[in-house]
Structure formats: C-alpha cells, structure tokens
Amino acid sequence: MEQIYVTGHRNPDTDSIVSAMAYTALRNATGDRQYTAARLGHISDETRLILNRFGFEAPMLIKSMRTQVQDLDYDTPPVLHEAVTVNRAWSAMEADKHISAIPIADDDGCLRGMMTGGDIAAYDMKTIEDPRLNEVPLFNILSVLEGQLLGESSEVVNTISGEVVLALPQSSELPPFRQKDTILICGNQPDMLRQAAAFGVACIILCQAELPDDVRDAAANTCIISTPYDSYRTVRRIFQAIPVGRLSQRENITAFHLSDYIDDVQEVVLKSRYRSYPILDAEERVVGSLSRYHLIRPRRKRVVLVDHNEAAQSVPGLEETDILAIIDHHRLADIQTKNPIYFRNEPVGSTCTIVAGMYQERGLMPSPKLAGLMAAAIVSDTVMFKSPTCTERDRRMAERLAHIADLSLEELGREIFSASTPEDKPVEQLLFTDFKEFHIAGYDFGVGQITCVDSERQLRRKEEFLRLMEAAKEEHGYSMILLMLTDVLMEGSKILCVGGEDTFQQAFNTELKEHEAFLPHVMSRKKQIIPMLSALWG
C-alpha cells in the first residue's frame, strides 16, 4: 500500500504538527489506512510539551520528497546465494525472460556479484577448450545430475576435481584417462568401469546403468555417482554444477540504495553500459534490481499539505510529488498542481479548527486525548484567542473540544504560554523554530516568531539575535529578516528588524531604535505583518 504523507510547513508550529496528526487520524478512522503524519523540521518546546501532555509521539521526520529508488516499480528477481549451481541460475532466468541479471549474495543477503546469461554462455564456450572442474561441491553435482552416491568411499568426499572425460567405445586398448585427477562419464561399460576403479580415478559418473559388484568393491578411492541422464546430457549438465559465485562479476559493480534520489541515479545510468543494477537497503542487503526503463515513469510520492500552501514553506522536492489535498487558513500562494485536488481554505485562526470541523461533518467524535491535543493547537495558534486571526468559530470549536477532553482552556493556555525558555537555549534554535520564508513582489524575506510571556527576558539576548539575523540575511539573500517576540501578556510584539529598515518603518508607521520596535496588538504574522508589507510593495 503506497503511503500518503500528511505534512505541515517547515519549522512547524503546534498547529502545523497537530493538524497533520489529526487529519491523518480522521482519514485512517474512516477507512483510508495509507495516510501517515509527517513533519518537516524540529519539534518546538511548546509542541513537545503539548504532545507529552496528551500522550502522543511526534510524527516522522521527512527531509525531502524527491523521488527515490524506493518509489520505483523495480524488479525483484531471485537473489541467489553464491554457492548455488549455475543450473539453478539459468532456470531462474528461463522462468522470467525479463530478468537480464541475477544478484548473487552471501549468507547475510549482502551483494557479492551479478551474473548474466552472457556470463553463463561465455563459461559454457570455455569448457570446450578446458573441460575441467575444480573443487566443485559434491552436493552441487548430485543436484544437477539428480544423482545418487554409490560405494562407501563416496560418503567422505566433499568436493570433486578433475578433467571431464566421456568414455566412448573405441578401437584403442588404451583407456581415455591418463591421470587420477579425472571425472569419467560412462554408460553400461563394465570393462571400462573396472579399469577406472583399478586405476583410481577421482570420480565415475555412471549413466543409466548398474554398477557391477566387483567394481563397487574395487573402487576404494573413487567417488561413484549414478545418474538417470544419458552420457551426452550428463556432460552438458555437469559443467552447470559450479557455484554461481565463481562466474559472477565481482569488480566495479554499480549498485544503488533505496534512499538514492532518481536524479542522481539517472546521471550514473546514462554513463554506464550495464542493463541491470542491484538495489540495496540500508543494511546493504539486496532487495531488487532496476533497469533503464524503470526510470522513464517513476511512481511519485503522494502528499497532503496542511497549514500552508506556499512552495517555499513546504517540503523540498514538492514539485516531484502528487499533491492530493491542501487544508489551510493562510493566504493563497504559489503552489501549482498537475490535476484538480481537494482544496479547503477558510479564514479562521487555526488549521485545527478546520480539521475539527471535518470530524463533525463525518460524524466522528475524536477521542478525549485527540480532542485535547486539537484544543491546545487552537489555543496556541490563536494566542489564547487574542490573535486578530481568531474568530468566534475558533473559540466555539476549542470549547467543544475542551468539553470532550474534560479540561479548562484557561488552564491549558497558561500551561502552554508559561513554559519557560531555557536561558542556555541557542539563539539559532529560538530564531528558526517558527520561521517562515516569503517571496512577494520580487522581495525575498523571512519572519521568525517566538510567542512568550517574557519578551523582556528574551531581549536580553538582542545582540545575539541581531548577529544571527544579519548572517542569515547574507546567507540566503534576504532583503529583510524580522523576529517577532509576541508577548501574550502585553498583547503585542517586540520586533527586531535587520535589512529594509525604511520599508518596515513606512509599512508600520513606526520608528526603529537600534533595530527594535514595539507593535501593540500585533500578534499575527500572517494577518498583520505579511499583509502590510504586501500592500506596501503592491
């Protein structure tokens, strides 16, 4: 079953995380079990506190949605152990004509080589000039010849070596073998058998014949094998008894991992001459193989976006995915889709308000734990209902969810916003935990937000923030970077601004003093900061 990833924006806040989790739970509860909640960044202290408060684990972390090898409909040919016979490998290729190469593995399933039909054909031709076997396991020979061991000496033999000789009726009285290191193939030829046993050849292959008792007694040092095949087929099949590991290509093998990106794979394949490439998992075990035609139409990942609809805030590689739905409460931005999708955008203060409404529409009441989680997300995103984005619908939905969860919204709000920020927490983590990048009218800029009840304490690290903001501005080429220290008790935001100071002062009709200003009643980035800059830039 192909997964559908439900994800919020980068540097996710509580509303983004909880919306993804709640929407996933809704779809799974109504029968769509392939939905999986995901996140694109670090979990903030506030979000972790809320998740722990209601007993939830954070969603899985995804760093990219670029198409990977694991998204391909790659082949899954049999992976053969390096000790199995060439005969078995050939049978596997005959059973599936699409297989151009078979991966060869060790006891742990890790790649040891690759073998093609061409490798088998080349070896078969070489046996005409050099009809010799070297230390071929006895079990391999018994397997390809469907043979049985005859004689007591055969029980102690592990491998067979020698020149393969076919005994034919001939006028010469000299036997066809000249050395003990011989594998003699013969039929109902008692005299030849007696000479071979007396001489002590390494192995006798008896084709469609009975072994005389005197030969059995005389063959003290000879391994004797009986086979139902005639002599011609025996000669052809015995060379297929060697282990595939000896024929496989072991050097300069080009292999890919399930996590490799298709763009990178295509570059390698275009420069290579091979028809098939092994695929390995994270433990280096072989899981399949791919060919050029697998790269033509890769299977795209499927995603649902919540709490955003702007490409710069979404997952890297979004352009390579199939977007199935967007559920959001922000302005319409720049995401484009190939096909019509389900799009739900409502002017409320929290995406969780929309998702909670979808539970109601489907006649499904969330569990008390999930209801409490969604209520906390609404309280967080509306800043205890003080944000200008907050609507009466947010308040009513939060109250309904709080009633299901049997909790007090006022106590929950105090618990969320009174969570202290450690003094030794890096300013980089504080700045970028809830940070969004915007591209408006040719301007690229970023806005971070820290919601707290102690903005003055945060401002003690003002110089650290400004240095980091200046470095981020230069690194990313921003025209402006802002940090909102949104104080719940003061019902406003202290603003730190680097770059575009004149623009900021003009947009908000205020004066910056040492890169700092206070904007009373400004609590929302999306409804009070971004619209003012957008209006100024036209």
Backbone torsions as a table, in degrees:
resi	resn	phi	psi	omega
1	MET	NA	124.4	-179.9
2	GLU	-73.8	132.2	-179.4
3	GLN	-74.3	148.2	170.2
4	ILE	-116.7	117.5	-175.1
5	TYR	-91.3	128.8	177.1
6	VAL	-106.3	117.8	-173.3
7	THR	-139.1	144.8	172.5
8	GLY	-88.5	-159.4	-174.5
9	HIS	-86.8	173.5	175.5
10	ARG	-66.2	158.0	-176.3
11	ASN	46.7	58.7	-167.6
12	PRO	-68.1	142.5	170.6
13	ASP	-93.6	-176.3	-176.3
14	THR	-63.3	-41.8	-179.5
15	ASP	-61.1	-39.9	-179.7
16	SER	-65.0	-45.9	-179.7
17	ILE	-65.3	-49.7	-175.3
18	VAL	-68.8	-35.9	178.2
19	SER	-61.1	-43.5	178.4
20	ALA	-62.2	-44.0	-179.9
21	MET	-65.8	-43.1	-176.9
22	ALA	-69.5	-41.6	179.0
23	TYR	-65.9	-38.9	176.5
24	THR	-61.3	-45.9	179.6
25	ALA	-62.0	-37.7	178.7
26	LEU	-63.4	-48.8	-178.0
27	ARG	-66.6	-40.9	178.4
28	ASN	-64.6	-38.4	-178.9
29	ALA	-67.8	-26.6	-178.8
30	THR	-97.7	16.8	170.6
31	GLY	107.3	-11.2	179.8
32	ASP	-93.0	86.8	-169.7
33	ARG	-80.8	-0.6	-175.8
34	GLN	-89.2	0.1	-178.1
35	TYR	-79.5	137.7	-179.6
36	THR	-135.1	128.5	177.7
37	ALA	-76.3	142.9	-179.9
38	ALA	-142.3	164.1	175.8
39	ARG	-134.1	158.1	-175.6
40	LEU	-109.9	2.6	-177.9
41	GLY	-163.8	-169.8	-176.3
42	HIS	-65.3	142.3	175.0
43	ILE	-81.3	125.7	179.7
44	SER	-71.5	163.1	177.9
45	ASP	-60.0	-40.6	179.5
46	GLU	-61.6	-47.7	-178.6
47	THR	-63.9	-41.2	179.6
48	ARG	-63.2	-39.9	178.1
49	LEU	-60.0	-44.3	-178.3
50	ILE	-67.9	-42.6	178.7
51	LEU	-60.9	-44.7	179.0
52	ASN	-66.2	-36.0	-178.8
53	ARG	-59.7	-35.5	-177.2
54	PHE	-109.5	7.8	172.0
55	GLY	77.2	39.9	179.1
56	PHE	-117.2	149.6	172.5
57	GLU	-90.1	150.9	177.1
58	ALA	-67.7	146.3	177.5
59	PRO	-63.2	164.9	178.7
60	MET	-63.8	148.1	179.8
61	LEU	-92.2	129.7	175.9
62	ILE	-120.8	129.0	-179.0
63	LYS	-99.5	-20.5	-179.4
64	SER	-159.0	152.1	174.7
65	MET	-113.8	16.1	175.7
66	ARG	-59.7	145.4	-178.7
67	THR	-65.8	131.6	-177.4
68	GLN	-116.3	171.5	178.3
69	VAL	-58.4	-36.4	-179.0
70	GLN	-64.6	-14.9	178.5
71	ASP	-88.5	-4.5	-178.9
72	LEU	-85.3	153.6	171.5
73	ASP	-87.6	64.7	-176.0
74	TYR	-74.5	163.2	179.8
75	ASP	-75.8	152.4	174.4
76	THR	-124.8	71.1	179.2
77	PRO	-69.0	163.1	175.8
78	PRO	-62.1	135.7	175.5
79	VAL	-98.3	113.3	-173.2
80	LEU	-95.8	142.2	173.9
81	HIS	-69.5	147.5	-175.6
82	GLU	-64.4	-11.6	-178.3
83	ALA	-95.1	-10.1	-177.1
84	VAL	-72.9	166.9	-172.9
85	THR	-80.9	155.0	173.6
86	VAL	-61.3	-33.5	178.6
87	ASN	-57.7	-42.2	179.9
88	ARG	-69.3	-37.6	177.4
89	ALA	-62.8	-43.1	179.3
90	TRP	-64.0	-38.9	178.2
91	SER	-62.7	-38.2	179.2
92	ALA	-65.4	-39.5	178.9
93	MET	-69.2	-35.8	178.4
94	GLU	-69.0	-31.9	-178.8
95	ALA	-70.2	-28.7	180.0
96	ASP	-135.2	103.6	-176.0
97	LYS	-68.1	-13.9	179.9
98	HIS	-77.5	-14.8	-177.7
99	ILE	-79.3	117.8	177.7
100	SER	-99.2	-18.8	178.9
101	ALA	-155.1	149.1	-179.4
102	ILE	-117.1	128.5	175.8
103	PRO	-70.7	140.2	177.5
104	ILE	-111.6	130.6	-172.7
105	ALA	-128.3	165.9	176.7
106	ASP	-94.8	-166.4	-176.8
107	ASP	-61.1	-30.1	-178.3
108	ASP	-89.2	1.4	-178.4
109	GLY	82.5	9.5	179.3
110	CYS	-84.5	148.3	-173.9
111	LEU	-64.4	130.9	173.9
112	ARG	-118.7	-19.0	180.0
113	GLY	176.6	178.1	176.1
114	MET	-131.1	140.4	-179.4
115	MET	-129.7	133.9	-180.0
116	THR	-113.9	168.8	174.5
117	GLY	-62.3	-31.6	177.4
118	GLY	-64.0	-36.3	177.6
119	ASP	-63.3	-40.8	-179.7
120	ILE	-67.8	-42.8	-179.9
121	ALA	-63.8	-41.5	179.4
122	ALA	-63.5	-41.8	177.4
123	TYR	-63.9	-40.8	-179.3
124	ASP	-60.6	-39.5	178.5
125	MET	-68.2	-35.9	-179.7
126	LYS	-66.1	-29.5	-178.6
127	THR	-66.9	-18.7	176.5
128	ILE	-66.5	-41.9	179.6
129	GLU	-83.5	-29.5	-177.4
130	ASP	-132.7	79.9	-176.6
131	PRO	-80.6	65.8	-175.9
132	ARG	-132.4	143.5	174.4
133	LEU	-115.3	139.5	-179.1
134	ASN	-123.0	114.2	175.4
135	GLU	48.4	52.8	175.4
136	VAL	-82.7	127.4	-179.8
137	PRO	-54.3	137.3	-178.9
138	LEU	-58.7	-40.9	-178.4
139	PHE	-61.3	-33.6	178.3
140	ASN	-63.7	-43.6	-179.0
141	ILE	-66.6	-43.0	178.4
142	LEU	-61.4	-34.9	-178.6
143	SER	-68.0	-51.3	-174.9
144	VAL	-71.0	-26.3	-179.2
145	LEU	-97.5	-1.6	-174.4
146	GLU	49.4	43.9	-171.5
147	GLY	-93.4	171.9	175.8
148	GLN	-130.9	147.2	178.4
149	LEU	-83.8	136.4	176.7
150	LEU	-122.7	136.0	177.6
151	GLY	93.8	147.7	-176.5
152	GLU	-69.3	-33.7	-177.5
153	SER	-65.9	-23.4	-178.7
154	SER	-68.9	-21.0	-175.6
155	GLU	-72.8	-18.2	-175.5
156	VAL	-104.0	3.7	-179.0
157	VAL	-90.1	133.8	177.5
158	ASN	-106.3	-37.3	-180.0
159	THR	-133.3	157.2	179.4
160	ILE	-120.8	133.7	175.8
161	SER	-134.2	150.3	175.0
162	GLY	147.6	168.5	175.5
163	GLU	-77.3	132.2	-179.2
164	VAL	-82.3	121.2	-176.8
165	VAL	-126.1	131.6	176.8
166	LEU	-100.1	119.2	-179.5
167	ALA	-83.7	115.9	178.5
168	LEU	-117.5	151.5	174.9
169	PRO	-56.7	130.1	-177.2
170	GLN	-145.7	158.4	-176.6
171	SER	-76.2	-28.8	-178.1
172	SER	-70.1	144.4	178.1
173	GLU	-82.5	-10.5	-179.4
174	LEU	-76.8	136.2	179.1
175	PRO	-69.8	158.2	-178.3
176	PRO	-74.5	-6.6	-179.1
177	PHE	-108.2	146.9	-179.4
178	ARG	-122.7	-11.1	-178.4
179	GLN	-142.5	157.1	-178.3
180	LYS	-67.9	-25.8	-180.0
181	ASP	-77.7	65.9	-174.6
182	THR	-135.6	142.3	171.1
183	ILE	-110.4	106.7	-173.8
184	LEU	-96.4	125.8	177.2
185	ILE	-107.9	121.1	-178.5
186	CYS	-147.6	168.7	-179.0
187	GLY	-110.6	-135.0	-179.6
188	ASN	-80.6	75.9	-176.0
189	GLN	-131.2	78.3	-174.3
190	PRO	-56.8	-43.3	-178.5
191	ASP	-63.1	-42.9	179.1
192	MET	-63.1	-39.4	178.7
193	LEU	-63.5	-41.1	-179.3
194	ARG	-65.6	-41.4	179.3
195	GLN	-64.1	-42.0	-178.5
196	ALA	-67.0	-40.3	179.6
197	ALA	-67.1	-41.1	179.4
198	ALA	-66.1	-37.5	-179.7
199	PHE	-72.2	-29.6	178.1
200	GLY	86.8	41.7	177.1
201	VAL	-62.6	158.5	-175.3
202	ALA	-65.0	-41.1	-174.0
203	CYS	-151.8	141.0	173.2
204	ILE	-118.8	127.1	174.2
205	ILE	-104.7	113.8	-176.4
206	LEU	-97.9	116.4	-173.3
207	CYS	-100.1	117.4	172.6
208	GLN	49.6	45.3	-178.7
209	ALA	-149.9	163.2	177.6
210	GLU	-94.1	150.2	179.3
211	LEU	-94.2	119.5	177.2
212	PRO	-59.4	146.3	-177.9
213	ASP	-63.4	-36.9	-177.9
214	ASP	-67.9	-31.4	177.1
215	VAL	-70.3	-40.1	179.2
216	ARG	-58.7	-42.9	-178.4
217	ASP	-71.2	-30.8	-175.2
218	ALA	-83.0	-19.9	-174.1
219	ALA	-84.5	70.7	-177.1
220	ALA	-72.9	-31.7	-175.0
221	ASN	-120.2	18.3	-176.5
222	THR	-116.9	133.3	174.0
223	CYS	-85.1	125.2	-178.0
224	ILE	-116.3	128.6	-178.9
225	ILE	-124.8	133.2	176.8
226	SER	-102.7	135.5	-179.8
227	THR	-133.3	145.1	177.6
228	PRO	-77.8	-6.5	-179.2
229	TYR	-82.5	152.5	174.7
230	ASP	-74.5	173.2	-172.8
231	SER	-64.2	-37.7	-178.6
232	TYR	-63.9	-50.2	-179.6
233	ARG	-66.0	-33.0	177.9
234	THR	-63.5	-42.9	178.5
235	VAL	-61.7	-42.4	-178.5
236	ARG	-69.1	-38.0	-173.4
237	ARG	-81.8	-29.4	-173.8
238	ILE	-64.6	-30.6	178.4
239	PHE	-72.4	-13.9	176.9
240	GLN	-87.1	7.8	-178.9
241	ALA	-87.1	-10.8	-177.2
242	ILE	-68.4	151.7	178.7
243	PRO	-65.7	142.0	-178.2
244	VAL	-63.8	-24.4	-179.9
245	GLY	-60.7	-24.6	-179.0
246	ARG	-78.8	-23.8	-179.7
247	LEU	-96.6	-20.1	-172.6
248	SER	-67.7	151.3	174.9
249	GLN	-77.9	123.3	-175.3
250	ARG	-111.7	-18.6	-175.7
251	GLU	-102.3	144.5	173.6
252	ASN	55.9	42.4	177.6
253	ILE	-82.6	128.7	176.3
254	THR	-91.3	115.5	-179.3
255	ALA	-125.5	155.2	178.7
256	PHE	-125.3	158.6	177.6
257	HIS	-107.1	157.0	-179.6
258	LEU	-57.9	-30.1	-177.2
259	SER	-85.3	-5.6	-179.1
260	ASP	-66.7	144.7	179.7
261	TYR	-84.5	143.4	-174.9
262	ILE	-61.1	-38.0	179.2
263	ASP	-57.2	-42.5	-179.9
264	ASP	-70.1	-38.3	-179.8
265	VAL	-64.4	-42.5	-178.4
266	GLN	-60.6	-39.1	179.6
267	GLU	-62.6	-40.9	179.9
268	VAL	-68.8	-43.8	-177.2
269	VAL	-64.1	-38.5	-179.1
270	LEU	-64.4	-24.4	-179.6
271	LYS	-96.3	1.4	-174.8
272	SER	-112.1	159.0	-177.8
273	ARG	-104.9	-2.5	-175.1
274	TYR	-77.3	154.2	179.5
275	ARG	-93.2	-23.5	-175.0
276	SER	-140.9	143.0	-176.2
277	TYR	-131.4	130.0	179.4
278	PRO	-70.4	149.2	177.9
279	ILE	-115.0	132.1	-177.1
280	LEU	-117.9	151.9	174.5
281	ASP	-91.5	-170.6	-175.9
282	ALA	-66.4	-22.9	178.5
283	GLU	-94.7	13.8	178.9
284	GLU	68.4	17.0	176.1
285	ARG	-84.4	145.4	-179.3
286	VAL	-76.3	128.8	179.6
287	VAL	-120.7	-10.2	-179.9
288	GLY	171.1	-166.3	178.0
289	SER	-148.2	153.0	178.4
290	LEU	-128.6	153.4	176.2
291	SER	-124.5	176.3	-176.8
292	ARG	-59.4	-37.2	-174.9
293	TYR	-68.7	-19.4	176.9
294	HIS	-68.0	-23.9	-175.6
295	LEU	-85.2	-9.2	-174.9
296	ILE	-68.5	-47.1	-178.5
297	ARG	-131.3	78.3	-179.3
298	PRO	-68.0	151.1	176.4
299	ARG	-78.2	123.2	-176.0
300	ARG	-84.6	146.1	174.1
301	LYS	-66.6	150.7	179.8
302	ARG	-112.9	135.3	-175.2
303	VAL	-136.3	154.5	168.3
304	VAL	-121.9	128.8	-179.0
305	LEU	-101.0	131.0	175.8
306	VAL	-123.7	147.8	174.8
307	ASP	63.7	20.3	173.1
308	HIS	-170.6	156.8	172.6
309	ASN	-149.3	38.2	-179.3
310	GLU	-124.3	128.6	-173.9
311	ALA	-59.7	-39.5	-177.5
312	ALA	-65.3	-21.5	-179.8
313	GLN	-97.6	-3.0	-174.5
314	SER	-98.2	-172.7	-174.1
315	VAL	-72.7	139.2	173.1
316	PRO	-58.3	137.9	-177.6
317	GLY	87.5	11.0	-178.2
318	LEU	-58.3	-33.2	-178.4
319	GLU	-65.2	-15.1	179.4
320	GLU	-97.0	5.1	-177.3
321	THR	-105.5	169.3	167.9
322	ASP	-103.0	112.5	178.4
323	ILE	-83.8	121.9	-177.0
324	LEU	-94.2	-31.3	-176.9
325	ALA	-161.3	155.6	173.4
326	ILE	-133.7	129.2	177.4
327	ILE	-126.7	117.9	-168.5
328	ASP	-154.9	166.8	175.3
329	HIS	-133.5	20.7	177.9
330	HIS	-102.8	177.4	177.0
331	ARG	-62.6	154.9	175.4
332	LEU	-72.3	135.1	-175.6
333	ALA	-121.2	-131.3	-164.6
334	ASP	-117.5	8.4	-178.8
335	ILE	-71.0	131.4	177.7
336	GLN	-117.1	149.3	-179.2
337	THR	-125.6	156.4	179.7
338	LYS	-76.9	-33.1	-175.2
339	ASN	-128.4	163.3	173.6
340	PRO	-60.2	141.2	-178.2
341	ILE	-132.9	171.0	172.7
342	TYR	-81.2	118.7	-178.1
343	PHE	-126.4	123.4	-179.5
344	ARG	-130.5	112.9	-178.7
345	ASN	-130.2	119.9	-176.3
346	GLU	-130.8	143.6	-178.0
347	PRO	-79.8	71.4	177.0
348	VAL	-123.4	175.8	-174.6
349	GLY	-86.4	-11.1	-175.6
350	SER	-151.1	138.6	175.7
351	THR	-64.8	-30.2	178.6
352	CYS	-63.1	-27.4	175.1
353	THR	-62.5	-41.6	178.7
354	ILE	-66.3	-45.6	-178.0
355	VAL	-64.4	-40.4	177.7
356	ALA	-61.8	-36.7	175.8
357	GLY	-64.0	-33.0	178.5
358	MET	-69.1	-33.0	172.5
359	TYR	-60.3	-45.7	-178.8
360	GLN	-63.1	-42.0	-179.5
361	GLU	-62.9	-33.0	-178.5
362	ARG	-91.3	3.7	178.0
363	GLY	67.9	34.3	-177.8
364	LEU	-122.5	120.1	178.1
365	MET	-90.6	126.5	178.7
366	PRO	-67.1	156.7	177.1
367	SER	-65.1	158.9	179.0
368	PRO	-56.0	-39.2	179.6
369	LYS	-64.1	-46.2	-178.8
370	LEU	-69.3	-36.6	177.4
371	ALA	-62.4	-43.2	177.2
372	GLY	-62.5	-38.7	178.9
373	LEU	-63.6	-44.4	179.8
374	MET	-68.4	-37.0	177.4
375	ALA	-62.0	-41.4	178.8
376	ALA	-63.0	-39.0	179.5
377	ALA	-65.4	-39.1	178.8
378	ILE	-66.8	-44.3	177.8
379	VAL	-59.9	-41.9	-179.1
380	SER	-65.0	-48.7	-173.4
381	ASP	-73.5	-25.1	178.1
382	THR	-96.8	5.1	-179.7
383	VAL	51.7	59.7	-178.5
384	MET	55.2	39.2	175.8
385	PHE	69.3	17.2	179.0
386	LYS	-97.6	-10.7	-179.6
387	SER	-70.6	143.7	176.7
388	PRO	-65.5	-14.4	176.6
389	THR	-79.4	-14.4	-176.0
390	CYS	-69.1	139.6	178.0
391	THR	-120.9	168.6	176.9
392	GLU	-63.0	-30.5	179.0
393	ARG	-65.9	-37.6	176.4
394	ASP	-61.0	-46.1	-178.3
395	ARG	-62.7	-46.4	-178.5
396	ARG	-63.9	-41.0	-179.2
397	MET	-67.0	-40.4	178.0
398	ALA	-62.9	-40.8	178.4
399	GLU	-64.0	-39.8	178.8
400	ARG	-64.3	-43.4	179.7
401	LEU	-66.9	-38.9	178.3
402	ALA	-63.5	-36.1	177.7
403	HIS	-65.0	-41.3	177.5
404	ILE	-63.4	-39.9	-176.9
405	ALA	-84.2	-7.8	-179.4
406	ASP	57.7	58.2	178.6
407	LEU	-141.8	166.0	179.2
408	SER	-98.5	126.5	179.5
409	LEU	-65.8	-35.9	-179.6
410	GLU	-65.1	-45.1	178.2
411	GLU	-66.5	-37.7	178.5
412	LEU	-64.1	-42.4	178.7
413	GLY	-62.0	-44.6	179.1
414	ARG	-62.0	-39.1	-179.9
415	GLU	-64.7	-39.2	-177.6
416	ILE	-70.2	-48.6	-170.2
417	PHE	-89.9	-9.3	176.5
418	SER	-93.3	-0.5	177.3
419	ALA	-61.8	119.5	-175.3
420	SER	-73.3	149.1	174.8
421	THR	-95.1	121.6	-177.9
422	PRO	-56.2	139.3	-178.9
423	GLU	-63.4	-31.4	-176.2
424	ASP	-91.5	10.2	179.4
425	LYS	-70.3	131.9	-177.3
426	PRO	-59.8	140.5	179.3
427	VAL	-64.1	-28.4	178.0
428	GLU	-61.7	-40.7	178.8
429	GLN	-68.7	-38.7	178.8
430	LEU	-65.1	-43.7	-176.4
431	LEU	-68.2	-42.5	-170.6
432	PHE	-99.9	1.1	178.2
433	THR	-61.9	-44.7	176.7
434	ASP	-125.4	77.2	-174.7
435	PHE	-124.8	133.6	179.6
436	LYS	-128.2	143.3	179.6
437	GLU	-103.7	139.4	-177.8
438	PHE	-130.3	149.3	176.8
439	HIS	-131.3	105.0	-175.2
440	ILE	-133.3	125.0	174.2
441	ALA	51.5	39.2	177.6
442	GLY	84.9	-0.4	178.9
443	TYR	-102.5	132.9	174.6
444	ASP	-109.2	125.3	-179.5
445	PHE	-152.6	164.7	-179.2
446	GLY	-128.8	147.8	179.5
447	VAL	-133.7	118.9	173.9
448	GLY	-101.1	154.3	-179.3
449	GLN	-140.8	131.9	174.5
450	ILE	-121.9	115.7	178.4
451	THR	-94.4	127.3	-172.5
452	CYS	-154.4	179.3	173.5
453	VAL	-118.7	14.4	-173.8
454	ASP	-144.5	55.1	-176.1
455	SER	-60.5	-32.4	179.5
456	GLU	-64.0	-38.0	178.8
457	ARG	-67.2	-36.0	178.1
458	GLN	-67.4	-33.8	-178.3
459	LEU	-70.2	-12.4	174.2
460	ARG	-61.6	-20.6	-179.4
461	ARG	-105.5	25.8	-175.6
462	LYS	-55.6	-46.1	-177.5
463	GLU	-63.1	-36.9	176.5
464	GLU	-63.8	-44.0	178.8
465	PHE	-60.6	-45.6	-176.2
466	LEU	-64.7	-39.6	178.5
467	ARG	-63.8	-43.2	179.7
468	LEU	-66.7	-39.8	179.7
469	MET	-64.9	-40.0	178.0
470	GLU	-63.5	-41.6	179.1
471	ALA	-65.9	-40.3	178.9
472	ALA	-67.1	-36.5	178.7
473	LYS	-62.2	-44.9	-179.6
474	GLU	-68.8	-41.7	-176.4
475	GLU	-64.8	-42.2	-174.8
476	HIS	-99.1	-1.8	178.9
477	GLY	70.3	30.1	178.6
478	TYR	-71.6	146.5	171.3
479	SER	-82.8	-21.0	-179.4
480	MET	-158.4	148.0	172.9
481	ILE	-139.0	129.9	-177.2
482	LEU	-119.8	149.4	170.8
483	LEU	-126.7	121.0	177.3
484	MET	-96.6	119.1	170.7
485	LEU	-99.7	88.2	-173.5
486	THR	-82.7	114.9	-175.6
487	ASP	-100.1	115.7	-176.6
488	VAL	-64.3	-40.5	-177.0
489	LEU	-72.3	-37.6	-179.8
490	MET	-81.4	-12.2	-178.8
491	GLU	52.5	52.1	176.9
492	GLY	-170.2	-175.6	-176.9
493	SER	-133.3	130.5	167.1
494	LYS	-79.8	131.5	-176.3
495	ILE	-113.9	131.2	169.1
496	LEU	-108.8	131.1	-174.1
497	CYS	-129.2	131.3	174.8
498	VAL	-127.8	121.3	-177.5
499	GLY	84.0	141.3	177.5
500	GLY	62.9	35.2	-177.9
501	GLU	-60.8	-42.1	179.3
502	ASP	-62.5	-40.1	178.2
503	THR	-61.3	-45.3	-179.3
504	PHE	-61.9	-46.6	-177.7
505	GLN	-62.9	-37.1	180.0
506	GLN	-71.7	-40.1	-177.0
507	ALA	-66.7	-36.7	-173.2
508	PHE	-111.7	6.7	175.6
509	ASN	50.5	49.5	-178.8
510	THR	-140.8	173.6	-178.8
511	GLU	-117.7	130.8	175.5
512	LEU	-87.7	130.9	175.2
513	LYS	-118.7	111.4	-177.3
514	GLU	54.8	48.7	176.0
515	HIS	68.5	15.1	-174.3
516	GLU	-127.8	142.9	174.4
517	ALA	-152.1	157.4	175.3
518	PHE	-114.0	128.0	178.8
519	LEU	-112.5	102.0	179.9
520	PRO	-65.7	142.5	177.2
521	HIS	65.7	9.1	175.1
522	VAL	-94.0	109.6	-176.3
523	MET	-123.0	-13.5	-171.3
524	SER	-118.3	128.9	175.4
525	ARG	-70.0	-48.2	-171.8
526	LYS	-76.1	-26.1	-174.4
527	LYS	-105.1	-15.8	-176.1
528	GLN	-123.3	-31.0	-179.7
529	ILE	-89.9	-56.1	-175.3
530	ILE	-63.8	-43.9	179.8
531	PRO	-61.5	-35.5	-179.1
532	MET	-68.4	-41.1	178.1
533	LEU	-69.1	-39.6	178.8
534	SER	-61.7	-40.4	-179.9
535	ALA	-66.3	-39.5	-179.7
536	LEU	-65.2	-40.1	-177.7
537	TRP	-83.6	-5.5	177.7
538	GLY	74.6	NA	NA
